Amino acid sequence: MIYYSLEGNTEFAAQTAAQQADIDLERLIPEKEPPKKGFRKFMWGGRSVVFNETPRLDPLKYSIGDYETVIVGFPVWASSYPPAIATYIKEHPFSGKKVYIIACSAGGSCEKAVNKLKDKLPGNDFCEVLSLRDPAKEKEKSAGLIKNFIAGID
Ligand SMILES: Cc1cc2nc3c(=O)[nH]c(=O)nc-3n(C[C@H](O)[C@H](O)[C@H](O)COP(=O)(O)O)c2cc1C
């Protein structure tokens, strides 16, 4: 599972997924991150999406070539996927894989962001999408949804 998390929600989803199945977790860590608290994160993060920024990432642990099935996890930022995911796709474009998506939002629709991601990853077989609302705020309920989702992956 390749994922980015600023505030811990996608991280919660990733950790919960890894409790359910043997999943290698590749957390993307940009060298520069927005402030985690306060309104400034929306300004900083929103701007980075609008300007299509691709921040440099810390070294990766895994090689995408070793996997047939990939889960991509991300928080919705300004109706898109966040810049760290953009960097990954740019530097490690992949195709021919089964791709599942876990998208976290604060309640807005994840559809636009998911479609943008699909457009950027042509040639893959896109399977189920799990949309979650700030899962770390409702851990028990979200854990059930995440575990069901993971159980459905073959
Ligand atoms: C820069 C920025 C932009 C965001 N844009 C949206 C948005 O367009 N729609 C939405 O529902 N939530 C938006 N959110 C909220 C996050 O998607 C949501 O809280 C998510 O669960 C955070 O995941 P994380 O804790 O893994 O970072 C935004 C958050 C940030 C920091």
The ligand as a MOL file (V3000), in Angstrom:
LIG
                    3D

  0  0  0     0  0            999 V3000
M  V30 BEGIN CTAB
M  V30 COUNTS 31 33 0 0 0
M  V30 BEGIN ATOM
M  V30 1 C -4.6470 21.0010 2.2390 0
M  V30 2 C -5.8960 20.2470 2.5600 0
M  V30 3 C -6.9590 20.2210 1.6650 0
M  V30 4 C -8.1220 19.4850 1.9350 0
M  V30 5 N -9.1410 19.4690 1.0070 0
M  V30 6 C -10.2630 18.7370 1.2650 0
M  V30 7 C -11.3280 18.6740 0.3120 0
M  V30 8 O -11.2550 19.2260 -0.8030 0
M  V30 9 N -12.4520 17.9610 0.6500 0
M  V30 10 C -12.5740 17.3170 1.8560 0
M  V30 11 O -13.6070 16.7040 2.1240 0
M  V30 12 N -11.5560 17.3450 2.7710 0
M  V30 13 C -10.4090 18.0280 2.5000 0
M  V30 14 N -9.3800 18.0430 3.4310 0
M  V30 15 C -9.5130 17.2290 4.6590 0
M  V30 16 C -8.7830 15.8870 4.5510 0
M  V30 17 O -8.9820 15.2620 3.3070 0
M  V30 18 C -9.3120 14.9030 5.6270 0
M  V30 19 O -9.3110 15.4910 6.8970 0
M  V30 20 C -8.4900 13.6020 5.6390 0
M  V30 21 O -9.1430 12.6510 6.4630 0
M  V30 22 C -7.0840 13.8440 6.1880 0
M  V30 23 O -6.2930 12.6830 6.0260 0
M  V30 24 P -4.8590 12.5530 6.7520 0
M  V30 25 O -5.1350 12.6480 8.2250 0
M  V30 26 O -4.3820 11.1930 6.3550 0
M  V30 27 O -3.9730 13.6400 6.2890 0
M  V30 28 C -8.2220 18.7690 3.1620 0
M  V30 29 C -7.1490 18.7920 4.0850 0
M  V30 30 C -5.9980 19.5220 3.7760 0
M  V30 31 C -4.8530 19.5400 4.7770 0
M  V30 END ATOM
M  V30 BEGIN BOND
M  V30 1 1 1 2
M  V30 2 1 2 3
M  V30 3 2 2 30
M  V30 4 2 3 4
M  V30 5 1 4 5
M  V30 6 1 4 28
M  V30 7 2 5 6
M  V30 8 1 6 7
M  V30 9 1 6 13
M  V30 10 2 7 8
M  V30 11 1 7 9
M  V30 12 1 9 10
M  V30 13 2 10 11
M  V30 14 1 10 12
M  V30 15 2 12 13
M  V30 16 1 13 14
M  V30 17 1 14 15
M  V30 18 1 14 28
M  V30 19 1 15 16
M  V30 20 1 16 17
M  V30 21 1 16 18
M  V30 22 1 18 19
M  V30 23 1 18 20
M  V30 24 1 20 21
M  V30 25 1 20 22
M  V30 26 1 22 23
M  V30 27 1 23 24
M  V30 28 2 24 25
M  V30 29 1 24 26
M  V30 30 1 24 27
M  V30 31 2 28 29
M  V30 32 1 29 30
M  V30 33 1 30 31
M  V30 END BOND
M  V30 END CTAB
M  END
